[in-house]
Amino acid sequence: MKCAEMIETEMPAAPAAATNRVRLPMGLLGFEQIKDYVLLANPAEAPFAWLQVEDNASLAFIVVDPFLVMPDYKPDIPQADVEFLGLREASDAILLNIVTLHGPNRATLNLKGPIVINRHTHFGKQVIIANASDYSVQHALSVTETVA
């Protein structure tokens, strides 16, 4: 099972645009020591993107906007996390969920622990949603869901 993927990439010649950088001061669960990431999207891989470690291009997480694959997803972000991230309204937040690959024909989505990013500050945190009991850490992704 993989949620982090070692990928073969070449480091970009120019530094990543500031708008693509994401700072996760608490890191990700299991990767707490890693704080700085770059969000990379390739139109050919849509709706998926890569949350790549800024100083290690070979370590990246596959992420997706959960609303593209599960439109009825209604995560309840705890107020403490809303305040920590400086979110004033829902539109200030970008939500991404980590995709885990279980071989070539199976992938799951962690719906209990989305990454919430303040779209204005690029400051984020992986949170455990208040209504986590309503969702799975291994929501199966089907081909029809990813083609939404």
N, C-alpha and C positions, 0 to 999 in steps of 0.2 A: 504494500500500500504506500503510495507516494502523495504527499501534499506539497513537498518541496521537490523541485526537479533540478538536477544538475543539467545545465544546458550548454551546448557548445555555441558560444557567441564570441564575436570580436568586440573589444571595447570600442565605443564610438570615438571618433577622432575629436569631436567637440564635447564638452561637458553637457550633461542632460539639462534641458531647459528647466528653469526654476519651477515652472508650472507643473512639471512632471514629478518633482521631488516630493516625497512624503516623509514626514518625521513621526515615528511612533516611539515616544519616550519610554513606554513600558515594554516595547518590543512586541512580538507575537508569542502566543502560548507555545512554550517549548523552544523559543528563539528569543528569549528576553534580552540577551546581550546585544542583539542587532537592532539598531534604532533608525537607520537611514536607508530609505528605499527610493526606487524610481519606478513609476507606473508607466509601463510600455504597452502600447496597443498596436496591433497589426491588423488592418482591415480584413485581410484574408483569414484571420483567426477569430473574427467577431462571432459571437459576443464576448469571447474570452480575452483576457489581458494578462500581463505578467507583472507581478509585484517583485521587482528584482532588487537584490541587495546592492546598495549604491557602490560599495567598494569591492564587490565580488560578483562579476557578471555571470559567473557559472552557477549561482544560487538564486532561484526565483520561485515564486509561488504562482500557480495558476489561480486567477480570480475572475469573478463575473458579477455583474450587477444582478442581484437576486430577483429584481422585479421583471427582468427580461425573461427569466425562466420559470418564475412563480409569481404571476401578477397579484395573487391574493395574499402574499407574504405581508404580515403586519407586525414587525418587530417592535417591542416596547423597550426603548432605550432608557435605562435607569437615569433618573434626574441627576445623580452625582456625575455620571458620564457626560451628560448634556452640558453640565456646568464646567467640568474638566476641559471639554473640547471648545467651550465658548460658543455653543450653538444657540442662536437667538430664535430661529424658526426652522422648521423641517427642511426647507429648501437650502439651508446652509450646509446640510450634510450630504456626503456621498457615501453610499453603502456598497461594500464589496464583500463577497463571501468566498472563502477558499474552497477550491475544487480539489478533491483527492482522486488520483487515478489508481484503480485496482486492476491493472492489466489493460490490454488493448481495447476491450469491449465494455468496460464498466467504469463509471465515474460517479462520485457522490459530492454533495454540496453540504457544507457545515452551516446550517441555518440557525444554530444556537449561539454561535460566536462570530457575528459579522465584524468586519473592520469598518469603523465609522470615521470618516475624514471630514474635517471642516474645510469646505471648498475654498474659503477665503485665506486661511492660514496654512493649509496643507499639513496640519497637525492632526494626528489620528490616534486611535486606540482600538484594539480588539476588545469588544465588550461581550459580556454574557447578558443576553436580553432578559428582561424581567419575566417575560412569558415563554421562557425556554422550554417549559414542559409541553408546550404546544408544537414544538418542532424537533427535528432530528439533527444529529451531527453527521448523519450519513443519508441525506435525502438523495435518492437515486435520480440521476439525470438521464433522461431518455433522449434519443435523437430528435424526436418531435419537439421537446422542450427547448433544445438548443437552437432550433431553427426559427423560433418565434420571430 
